[in-house]
Amino acid sequence: MPYQGGPMTEAMFYVLLALINPSHGYRLMEAIEEVSGGRVLMGPGTLYGVLARLEKDKLISMVKEDNRRKTYQLTLDGRHALQAEHERIAMMHRDFMAVEGGRGWAP
């Protein structure tokens, strides 16, 4: 069943974000670590499971295979899904700030 929107897992979001530039598995793990400032460390099992799901949902496509190295890129649907998720997260942040009033958490 194709991706129908709604909340993505953190892993899905970061794989799509990293695939703004076409890449292969090992480089994707590095890119995710870089873009998240080291907060998200994705192992091969998680990465390849997410890649399979995103490919099945037609959010990414394989563009090249050399030996066993597969290079993936975002599809147009993948770009739209990434943008929609970004907007959803931004709305949650705005809602939090409206309730919290930007005060921060009191100890």
KABELSUL-V941598 format. One record per run of one state. SS is the DSSP state (hx for helix, st for strand, lp for the rest). FROM is the first residue (numbers start at 1). TO is the last residue. If there is no record, write none. Layout:
ss->(SS/SS)
from->(FROM/FROM)
to->(TO/TO)
This chain:
ss->(lp/hx/lp/st/hx/lp/hx/lp/st/lp/st/lp/hx/lp)
from->(1/10/19/23/25/36/44/57/60/67/69/75/76/101)
to->(9/18/22/24/35/43/56/59/66/68/74/75/100/107)
